[in-house]
């Protein structure tokens, strides 16, 4: 456990600093969508990544928490994935175990315009909600 700090210098002057911290215990979920606006055509998709983070916002690379997804509004969960080639979980399932701290929910528009809310939860950690729109 600890911190790695990298300092970049040019002509003796510091131009950039980056720190990477060892992750603590899983504490929260972060949701990030590739697009927050999708077409209301019944087939458009948004890929939403769920990341398991510690209390300081660091990715927990060893986290394998089961993430439960639920959606409200003008979309449905078309599938979930985590990139683990040996996973036997059903792609159509509304839940997925994180793999290296991440998993994915694919939302598909239901053909109507309106708001969409995706919620991700896991036992013992803070849930997350992301809002999208179909137009």
C-alpha positions in Angstrom: 0.0 0.0 0.0 1.2 3.5 -0.7 1.6 6.2 -3.3 3.7 6.5 -6.5 4.5 10.0 -7.5 5.9 11.0 -10.9 7.3 14.4 -11.6 8.0 15.6 -15.1 10.5 18.4 -15.6 11.6 20.3 -18.6 14.7 22.5 -18.5 14.7 22.0 -14.7 11.1 23.3 -14.2 8.3 21.0 -13.0 5.7 20.7 -15.8 3.5 17.9 -14.6 2.9 15.8 -11.5 0.9 12.6 -11.3 0.1 10.4 -8.2 -1.3 7.0 -8.1 -2.6 5.6 -4.8 -3.2 2.1 -3.7 -7.0 1.5 -3.5 -8.7 0.9 -0.2 -11.8 -1.2 0.4 -14.7 -0.8 -2.1 -17.0 2.0 -0.9 -18.9 3.4 -3.9 -19.9 3.0 -7.6 -19.2 5.5 -10.4 -21.3 5.4 -13.6 -20.0 6.9 -16.8 -22.0 6.8 -20.1 -20.5 7.0 -23.5 -23.5 9.1 -24.5 -26.1 10.8 -22.2 -28.4 11.5 -25.2 -29.7 8.7 -27.4 -32.1 8.7 -30.3 -35.7 7.7 -29.6 -35.8 5.2 -32.4 -36.1 2.0 -30.5 -32.6 0.8 -31.3 -30.1 3.4 -30.2 -27.8 2.3 -27.4 -25.7 3.9 -24.6 -22.9 2.0 -23.0 -22.6 2.8 -19.3 -19.5 1.7 -17.4 -19.8 0.9 -13.7 -16.6 1.3 -11.6 -16.1 0.1 -8.0 -14.2 2.8 -6.1 -12.8 3.3 -2.6 -13.8 6.2 -0.4 -11.2 8.4 -2.0 -12.4 7.7 -5.6 -9.6 5.3 -6.5 -10.5 2.4 -8.7 -10.5 -0.9 -6.8 -8.7 -3.1 -9.4 -9.4 -6.4 -7.5 -13.1 -5.7 -6.8 -15.5 -8.4 -8.0 -18.6 -7.0 -6.4 -22.0 -8.0 -8.0 -23.5 -4.9 -9.4 -27.3 -4.8 -9.7 -28.7 -2.5 -12.4 -32.2 -1.1 -12.7 -33.6 1.4 -15.2 -36.5 3.8 -15.1 -37.9 5.7 -18.0 -37.6 5.3 -21.8 -35.0 2.5 -22.0 -34.3 -1.0 -20.9 -31.2 -3.0 -20.1 -30.2 -4.7 -23.4 -27.3 -6.5 -21.8 -24.5 -6.5 -19.3 -20.8 -7.5 -19.5 -17.5 -7.3 -17.7 -14.9 -8.4 -20.2 -14.2 -11.7 -18.3 -13.9 -14.3 -21.1 -14.6 -17.2 -18.6 -17.7 -15.6 -17.0 -20.8 -17.8 -17.4 -23.2 -15.0 -16.4 -26.1 -14.4 -18.8 -25.6 -11.3 -21.0 -29.3 -10.4 -20.7 -29.1 -10.4 -16.9 -29.7 -7.1 -15.0 -26.6 -7.8 -12.8 -23.0 -8.5 -13.4 -19.9 -9.2 -11.2 -17.2 -6.5 -11.6 -14.0 -7.7 -13.3 -10.9 -5.8 -12.3 -13.3 -3.3 -10.7 -15.5 -2.7 -13.8 -18.5 -3.9 -15.6 -20.9 -2.5 -18.3 -24.6 -2.0 -18.7 -26.0 -1.5 -22.3 -29.1 0.6 -22.4 -31.5 0.5 -25.4 -34.1 3.1 -26.1 -37.7 1.7 -26.1 -38.9 3.9 -29.0 -40.1 6.8 -26.9 -38.7 10.2 -26.0 -38.0 11.1 -22.4 -35.8 10.7 -19.4 -33.9 7.6 -18.4 -32.4 6.8 -15.0 -30.0 4.0 -14.5 -29.2 2.9 -10.9 -26.3 0.6 -9.9 -26.1 -0.9 -6.5 -24.0 -3.5 -4.6 -24.2 -4.8 -1.1 -22.3 -2.8 1.4 -21.3 0.1 -0.9 -22.8 3.4 -2.0 -25.1 3.1 -5.0 -24.9 5.4 -8.1 -27.5 6.9 -10.5 -26.9 8.4 -13.9 -29.5 10.3 -15.9 -29.8 10.1 -19.7 -32.3 11.3 -22.3 -33.8 9.9 -25.4 -34.8 12.4 -28.1 
